[in-house]
Amino acid sequence: MGWLWAIIVGFILGLIAKAVIPGKQHSPIWLTTIFGILGAIVGNAIAGALGVASTRGIDWSRHIFQIVAAIIIVALGDMAYMALWGNKKRQRAQQA
């Protein structure tokens, strides 16, 4: 069941990150979900390192770390995606 929650949280974090980042992101939704999962993992690690991983009630600080990490990872991941596959997509679109 933990993997299902990881996918759901990654999907939501990825969508939030895409909404916050200005401009259009070109990475597909499955890749955005993976970036969101990575953001959740990195955010949890940072929260744990700073000693705020588990608090009473809702862990707002942990969630903030997760969102910030997801935004950074989605932005960098989208740049890498466009650098690797963006030119190929543009060439195919021009040929059609």
LOROFI-590523 format. One record per atom (N, C-alpha, C, O, CB): atom name; x, y, z; residue number from 0. Coordinates in steps of 0.05 Angstrom, whole numbers. Glycine has a CB too. Example, Ala and Ser with C-alpha at 12.3 -4.5 7.8 and 13.67 -1.06 7.14 Angstrom:
2
site / east / north / up / pos
N / 264 / -114 / 156 / 0
CA / 246 / -90 / 156 / 0
C / 264 / -66 / 156 / 0
O / 285 / -66 / 169 / 0
CB / 226 / -89 / 181 / 0
N / 257 / -45 / 142 / 1
CA / 273 / -21 / 143 / 1
C / 258 / 1 / 157 / 1
O / 268 / 23 / 161 / 1
CB / 282 / -12 / 114 / 1
//
This chain:
96
site / east / north / up / pos
N / 16 / -24 / 0 / 0
CA / 0 / 0 / 0 / 0
C / 17 / 25 / 0 / 0
O / 8 / 46 / -9 / 0
CB / -19 / 0 / 24 / 0
N / 42 / 23 / 10 / 1
CA / 59 / 46 / 11 / 1
C / 66 / 57 / -17 / 1
O / 69 / 81 / -21 / 1
CB / 85 / 40 / 26 / 1
N / 70 / 39 / -36 / 2
CA / 76 / 47 / -64 / 2
C / 53 / 63 / -76 / 2
O / 57 / 81 / -91 / 2
CB / 83 / 23 / -81 / 2
N / 28 / 55 / -69 / 3
CA / 5 / 69 / -80 / 3
C / 4 / 98 / -69 / 3
O / -2 / 117 / -84 / 3
CB / -21 / 54 / -73 / 3
N / 9 / 101 / -43 / 4
CA / 10 / 128 / -32 / 4
C / 33 / 145 / -44 / 4
O / 30 / 169 / -48 / 4
CB / 13 / 127 / -1 / 4
N / 55 / 132 / -49 / 5
CA / 78 / 146 / -61 / 5
C / 70 / 157 / -89 / 5
O / 77 / 179 / -96 / 5
CB / 102 / 127 / -64 / 5
N / 56 / 141 / -104 / 6
CA / 47 / 149 / -131 / 6
C / 27 / 172 / -129 / 6
O / 29 / 192 / -144 / 6
CB / 35 / 126 / -146 / 6
N / 8 / 170 / -110 / 7
CA / -13 / 190 / -107 / 7
C / 0 / 217 / -98 / 7
O / -6 / 238 / -109 / 7
CB / -34 / 181 / -87 / 7
N / 17 / 215 / -78 / 8
CA / 30 / 239 / -68 / 8
C / 49 / 251 / -89 / 8
O / 49 / 276 / -93 / 8
CB / 46 / 233 / -42 / 8
N / 63 / 234 / -104 / 9
CA / 80 / 244 / -125 / 9
C / 65 / 258 / -147 / 9
O / 74 / 278 / -158 / 9
CB / 96 / 221 / -137 / 9
N / 42 / 247 / -154 / 10
CA / 25 / 258 / -174 / 10
C / 15 / 286 / -166 / 10
O / 17 / 305 / -181 / 10
CB / 1 / 240 / -180 / 10
N / 6 / 288 / -141 / 11
CA / -4 / 314 / -131 / 11
C / 18 / 334 / -129 / 11
O / 15 / 357 / -137 / 11
CB / -18 / 310 / -103 / 11
N / 41 / 326 / -118 / 12
CA / 64 / 344 / -115 / 12
C / 74 / 353 / -143 / 12
O / 81 / 377 / -147 / 12
CB / 87 / 331 / -100 / 12
N / 74 / 335 / -162 / 13
CA / 83 / 342 / -189 / 13
C / 64 / 362 / -202 / 13
O / 73 / 381 / -215 / 13
CB / 84 / 317 / -207 / 13
N / 38 / 359 / -198 / 14
CA / 18 / 378 / -209 / 14
C / 20 / 405 / -195 / 14
O / 18 / 426 / -209 / 14
CB / -10 / 367 / -206 / 14
N / 24 / 405 / -169 / 15
CA / 28 / 431 / -155 / 15
C / 53 / 445 / -165 / 15
O / 53 / 469 / -170 / 15
CB / 30 / 426 / -125 / 15
N / 74 / 430 / -169 / 16
CA / 99 / 442 / -178 / 16
C / 96 / 453 / -206 / 16
O / 105 / 475 / -212 / 16
CB / 122 / 421 / -178 / 16
N / 82 / 438 / -224 / 17
CA / 77 / 448 / -251 / 17
C / 60 / 473 / -251 / 17
O / 64 / 491 / -268 / 17
CB / 63 / 427 / -268 / 17
N / 42 / 475 / -232 / 18
CA / 25 / 499 / -230 / 18
C / 40 / 523 / -220 / 18
O / 33 / 546 / -228 / 18
CB / 1 / 493 / -212 / 18
N / 60 / 519 / -203 / 19
CA / 75 / 541 / -192 / 19
C / 96 / 551 / -211 / 19
O / 102 / 576 / -212 / 19
CB / 88 / 532 / -166 / 19
N / 109 / 534 / -226 / 20
CA / 130 / 542 / -244 / 20
C / 118 / 558 / -267 / 20
O / 99 / 549 / -280 / 20
CB / 145 / 517 / -255 / 20
N / 130 / 582 / -272 / 21
CA / 119 / 598 / -294 / 21
C / 126 / 586 / -322 / 21
O / 146 / 572 / -324 / 21
CB / 130 / 626 / -293 / 21
N / 109 / 590 / -341 / 22
CA / 114 / 580 / -368 / 22
C / 102 / 552 / -371 / 22
O / 90 / 541 / -353 / 22
CB / 143 / 579 / -374 / 22
N / 107 / 541 / -395 / 23
CA / 97 / 514 / -401 / 23
C / 119 / 493 / -396 / 23
O / 142 / 496 / -404 / 23
CB / 87 / 513 / -431 / 23
N / 111 / 472 / -383 / 24
CA / 129 / 449 / -379 / 24
C / 121 / 428 / -399 / 24
O / 97 / 423 / -404 / 24
CB / 127 / 438 / -350 / 24
N / 141 / 415 / -411 / 25
CA / 136 / 397 / -433 / 25
C / 138 / 368 / -425 / 25
O / 132 / 350 / -441 / 25
CB / 155 / 402 / -455 / 25
N / 146 / 362 / -401 / 26
CA / 149 / 334 / -393 / 26
C / 122 / 321 / -390 / 26
O / 103 / 334 / -381 / 26
CB / 165 / 332 / -366 / 26
N / 120 / 295 / -397 / 27
CA / 94 / 281 / -395 / 27
C / 86 / 277 / -366 / 27
O / 103 / 279 / -348 / 27
CB / 95 / 254 / -409 / 27
N / 61 / 271 / -361 / 28
CA / 50 / 269 / -334 / 28
C / 63 / 246 / -319 / 28
O / 66 / 248 / -294 / 28
CB / 20 / 265 / -335 / 28
N / 70 / 224 / -332 / 29
CA / 83 / 202 / -318 / 29
C / 110 / 210 / -307 / 29
O / 118 / 202 / -285 / 29
CB / 86 / 177 / -336 / 29
N / 125 / 227 / -322 / 30
CA / 151 / 237 / -313 / 30
C / 147 / 257 / -291 / 30
O / 164 / 258 / -273 / 30
CB / 166 / 248 / -337 / 30
N / 127 / 274 / -293 / 31
CA / 121 / 293 / -272 / 31
C / 114 / 279 / -246 / 31
O / 122 / 288 / -224 / 31
CB / 97 / 311 / -280 / 31
N / 100 / 256 / -248 / 32
CA / 94 / 240 / -224 / 32
C / 120 / 229 / -211 / 32
O / 123 / 230 / -187 / 32
CB / 75 / 217 / -230 / 32
N / 138 / 220 / -228 / 33
CA / 164 / 210 / -217 / 33
C / 179 / 233 / -204 / 33
O / 191 / 229 / -183 / 33
CB / 181 / 197 / -240 / 33
N / 179 / 256 / -217 / 34
CA / 193 / 279 / -205 / 34
C / 180 / 287 / -178 / 34
O / 193 / 294 / -159 / 34
CB / 192 / 303 / -224 / 34
N / 153 / 284 / -177 / 35
CA / 139 / 290 / -152 / 35
C / 146 / 270 / -130 / 35
O / 149 / 278 / -107 / 35
CB / 109 / 290 / -156 / 35
N / 149 / 245 / -137 / 36
CA / 157 / 224 / -118 / 36
C / 185 / 231 / -107 / 36
O / 191 / 229 / -84 / 36
CB / 156 / 196 / -130 / 36
N / 203 / 238 / -126 / 37
CA / 230 / 245 / -118 / 37
C / 230 / 270 / -99 / 37
O / 245 / 271 / -80 / 37
CB / 248 / 250 / -142 / 37
N / 213 / 289 / -106 / 38
CA / 210 / 313 / -89 / 38
C / 201 / 306 / -61 / 38
O / 210 / 317 / -41 / 38
CB / 191 / 332 / -101 / 38
N / 182 / 287 / -59 / 39
CA / 173 / 278 / -32 / 39
C / 195 / 264 / -17 / 39
O / 198 / 269 / 7 / 39
CB / 149 / 259 / -35 / 39
N / 211 / 248 / -30 / 40
CA / 233 / 234 / -17 / 40
C / 254 / 254 / -7 / 40
O / 264 / 253 / 16 / 40
CB / 246 / 213 / -36 / 40
N / 262 / 273 / -25 / 41
CA / 282 / 293 / -18 / 41
C / 272 / 311 / 4 / 41
O / 286 / 317 / 23 / 41
CB / 290 / 309 / -43 / 41
N / 246 / 319 / 2 / 42
CA / 235 / 336 / 23 / 42
C / 234 / 323 / 50 / 42
O / 239 / 335 / 71 / 42
CB / 207 / 345 / 15 / 42
N / 227 / 297 / 50 / 43
CA / 227 / 282 / 76 / 43
C / 256 / 279 / 87 / 43
O / 259 / 281 / 111 / 43
CB / 216 / 254 / 71 / 43
N / 275 / 275 / 69 / 44
CA / 303 / 273 / 79 / 44
C / 313 / 299 / 91 / 44
O / 326 / 300 / 111 / 44
CB / 321 / 265 / 55 / 44
N / 306 / 322 / 78 / 45
CA / 314 / 348 / 88 / 45
C / 300 / 353 / 115 / 45
O / 313 / 363 / 134 / 45
CB / 307 / 370 / 68 / 45
N / 274 / 347 / 116 / 46
CA / 260 / 351 / 142 / 46
C / 271 / 334 / 164 / 46
O / 274 / 343 / 187 / 46
CB / 230 / 344 / 138 / 46
N / 279 / 309 / 157 / 47
CA / 291 / 292 / 177 / 47
C / 318 / 302 / 186 / 47
O / 324 / 301 / 210 / 47
CB / 294 / 264 / 166 / 47
N / 334 / 313 / 168 / 48
CA / 360 / 323 / 174 / 48
C / 358 / 348 / 192 / 48
O / 375 / 353 / 209 / 48
CB / 376 / 330 / 149 / 48
N / 337 / 363 / 189 / 49
CA / 333 / 387 / 205 / 49
C / 317 / 382 / 230 / 49
O / 313 / 400 / 247 / 49
CB / 318 / 409 / 188 / 49
N / 308 / 357 / 234 / 50
CA / 294 / 350 / 258 / 50
C / 265 / 357 / 259 / 50
O / 253 / 358 / 281 / 50
CB / 308 / 362 / 281 / 50
N / 253 / 362 / 236 / 51
CA / 224 / 369 / 236 / 51
C / 208 / 348 / 221 / 51
O / 186 / 354 / 211 / 51
CB / 220 / 396 / 223 / 51
N / 218 / 324 / 219 / 52
CA / 204 / 303 / 204 / 52
C / 178 / 295 / 216 / 52
O / 159 / 289 / 202 / 52
CB / 222 / 278 / 201 / 52
N / 177 / 294 / 242 / 53
CA / 151 / 285 / 255 / 53
C / 145 / 304 / 278 / 53
O / 160 / 307 / 297 / 53
CB / 153 / 256 / 265 / 53
N / 123 / 318 / 274 / 54
CA / 113 / 336 / 295 / 54
C / 84 / 328 / 302 / 54
O / 72 / 311 / 288 / 54
CB / 114 / 365 / 285 / 54
N / 74 / 340 / 323 / 55
CA / 46 / 334 / 330 / 55
C / 27 / 347 / 309 / 55
O / 33 / 370 / 301 / 55
CB / 39 / 343 / 358 / 55
N / 7 / 334 / 302 / 56
CA / -12 / 345 / 283 / 56
C / -2 / 342 / 254 / 56
O / 12 / 323 / 248 / 56
CB / -18 / 374 / 289 / 56
N / -10 / 361 / 238 / 57
CA / -2 / 361 / 210 / 57
C / 27 / 371 / 208 / 57
O / 34 / 392 / 220 / 57
CB / -21 / 378 / 192 / 57
N / 43 / 357 / 193 / 58
CA / 71 / 365 / 190 / 58
C / 74 / 385 / 167 / 58
O / 83 / 379 / 145 / 58
CB / 89 / 340 / 183 / 58
N / 66 / 410 / 173 / 59
CA / 67 / 431 / 153 / 59
C / 95 / 436 / 143 / 59
O / 99 / 440 / 119 / 59
CB / 55 / 457 / 164 / 59
N / 114 / 436 / 161 / 60
CA / 142 / 442 / 153 / 60
C / 152 / 420 / 134 / 60
O / 165 / 426 / 114 / 60
CB / 160 / 445 / 177 / 60
N / 146 / 395 / 139 / 61
CA / 154 / 373 / 122 / 61
C / 141 / 376 / 94 / 61
O / 153 / 371 / 74 / 61
CB / 146 / 346 / 134 / 61
N / 115 / 384 / 94 / 62
CA / 101 / 387 / 69 / 62
C / 113 / 410 / 52 / 62
O / 115 / 409 / 28 / 62
CB / 71 / 392 / 73 / 62
N / 121 / 431 / 66 / 63
CA / 134 / 454 / 52 / 63
C / 160 / 445 / 39 / 63
O / 165 / 452 / 16 / 63
CB / 139 / 478 / 72 / 63
N / 176 / 430 / 54 / 64
CA / 201 / 419 / 43 / 64
C / 196 / 402 / 19 / 64
O / 210 / 403 / -1 / 64
CB / 217 / 404 / 64 / 64
N / 175 / 385 / 20 / 65
CA / 168 / 368 / -2 / 65
C / 160 / 384 / -27 / 65
O / 168 / 378 / -49 / 65
CB / 145 / 349 / 6 / 65
N / 143 / 405 / -23 / 66
CA / 134 / 421 / -46 / 66
C / 158 / 436 / -58 / 66
O / 160 / 437 / -83 / 66
CB / 113 / 441 / -37 / 66
N / 175 / 448 / -42 / 67
CA / 198 / 462 / -52 / 67
C / 216 / 443 / -67 / 67
O / 226 / 450 / -89 / 67
CB / 213 / 477 / -30 / 67
N / 221 / 420 / -56 / 68
CA / 239 / 401 / -70 / 68
C / 226 / 392 / -96 / 68
O / 240 / 389 / -116 / 68
CB / 244 / 376 / -52 / 68
N / 199 / 387 / -96 / 69
CA / 186 / 379 / -121 / 69
C / 187 / 401 / -142 / 69
O / 190 / 395 / -166 / 69
CB / 156 / 372 / -115 / 69
N / 184 / 426 / -134 / 70
CA / 186 / 448 / -153 / 70
C / 213 / 449 / -166 / 70
O / 216 / 451 / -191 / 70
CB / 180 / 475 / -139 / 70
N / 234 / 446 / -150 / 71
CA / 261 / 447 / -161 / 71
C / 266 / 423 / -179 / 71
O / 277 / 426 / -201 / 71
CB / 282 / 447 / -138 / 71
N / 258 / 399 / -171 / 72
CA / 262 / 375 / -187 / 72
C / 246 / 375 / -212 / 72
O / 256 / 367 / -233 / 72
CB / 255 / 350 / -170 / 72
N / 221 / 385 / -211 / 73
CA / 205 / 386 / -236 / 73
C / 217 / 406 / -255 / 73
O / 218 / 401 / -279 / 73
CB / 175 / 394 / -229 / 73
N / 226 / 429 / -245 / 74
CA / 238 / 449 / -263 / 74
C / 264 / 439 / -276 / 74
O / 267 / 441 / -300 / 74
CB / 244 / 475 / -247 / 74
N / 281 / 427 / -260 / 75
CA / 306 / 416 / -271 / 75
C / 301 / 392 / -289 / 75
O / 314 / 389 / -310 / 75
CB / 325 / 408 / -248 / 75
N / 282 / 376 / -281 / 76
CA / 275 / 352 / -298 / 76
C / 263 / 360 / -324 / 76
O / 268 / 347 / -345 / 76
CB / 256 / 334 / -283 / 76
N / 247 / 381 / -324 / 77
CA / 235 / 390 / -350 / 77
C / 256 / 401 / -368 / 77
O / 255 / 397 / -392 / 77
CB / 213 / 410 / -344 / 77
N / 275 / 416 / -357 / 78
CA / 297 / 426 / -373 / 78
C / 313 / 404 / -385 / 78
O / 321 / 405 / -409 / 78
CB / 315 / 445 / -356 / 78
N / 319 / 383 / -369 / 79
CA / 334 / 360 / -379 / 79
C / 318 / 345 / -400 / 79
O / 329 / 336 / -421 / 79
CB / 341 / 341 / -356 / 79
N / 292 / 343 / -396 / 80
CA / 274 / 329 / -416 / 80
C / 275 / 344 / -442 / 80
O / 277 / 331 / -463 / 80
CB / 245 / 327 / -405 / 80
N / 273 / 370 / -442 / 81
CA / 273 / 385 / -467 / 81
C / 300 / 385 / -480 / 81
O / 302 / 385 / -504 / 81
CB / 264 / 414 / -461 / 81
N / 321 / 384 / -464 / 82
CA / 348 / 383 / -475 / 82
C / 353 / 356 / -489 / 82
O / 367 / 355 / -510 / 82
CB / 369 / 388 / -453 / 82
N / 342 / 335 / -478 / 83
CA / 346 / 309 / -490 / 83
C / 327 / 302 / -512 / 83
O / 335 / 291 / -533 / 83
CB / 344 / 288 / -468 / 83
N / 301 / 308 / -508 / 84
CA / 281 / 299 / -527 / 84
C / 266 / 322 / -541 / 84
O / 250 / 316 / -559 / 84
CB / 262 / 281 / -514 / 84
N / 270 / 346 / -533 / 85
CA / 255 / 369 / -544 / 85
C / 261 / 373 / -574 / 85
O / 242 / 378 / -589 / 85
CB / 262 / 393 / -529 / 85
N / 285 / 371 / -582 / 86
CA / 292 / 376 / -611 / 86
C / 280 / 354 / -628 / 86
O / 271 / 360 / -651 / 86
CB / 322 / 377 / -614 / 86
N / 279 / 330 / -619 / 87
CA / 268 / 308 / -635 / 87
C / 238 / 312 / -639 / 87
O / 228 / 308 / -661 / 87
CB / 272 / 281 / -621 / 87
N / 224 / 322 / -618 / 88
CA / 195 / 327 / -621 / 88
C / 190 / 350 / -640 / 88
O / 171 / 350 / -656 / 88
CB / 183 / 333 / -594 / 88
N / 207 / 371 / -639 / 89
CA / 204 / 394 / -657 / 89
C / 208 / 386 / -686 / 89
O / 194 / 394 / -704 / 89
CB / 223 / 417 / -649 / 89
N / 228 / 369 / -690 / 90
CA / 234 / 359 / -717 / 90
C / 211 / 343 / -729 / 90
O / 204 / 346 / -752 / 90
CB / 260 / 343 / -718 / 90
N / 200 / 325 / -712 / 91
CA / 177 / 309 / -721 / 91
C / 153 / 326 / -727 / 91
O / 138 / 321 / -746 / 91
CB / 170 / 288 / -700 / 91
N / 149 / 347 / -711 / 92
CA / 126 / 365 / -716 / 92
C / 130 / 381 / -742 / 92
O / 110 / 386 / -755 / 92
CB / 123 / 384 / -692 / 92
N / 154 / 388 / -748 / 93
CA / 159 / 403 / -772 / 93
C / 156 / 386 / -797 / 93
O / 148 / 396 / -818 / 93
CB / 187 / 416 / -771 / 93
N / 163 / 360 / -795 / 94
CA / 161 / 342 / -818 / 94
C / 132 / 335 / -824 / 94
O / 126 / 328 / -847 / 94
CB / 177 / 317 / -812 / 94
N / 115 / 335 / -805 / 95
CA / 87 / 327 / -809 / 95
C / 71 / 348 / -823 / 95
O / 47 / 344 / -828 / 95
CB / 74 / 321 / -782 / 95
//
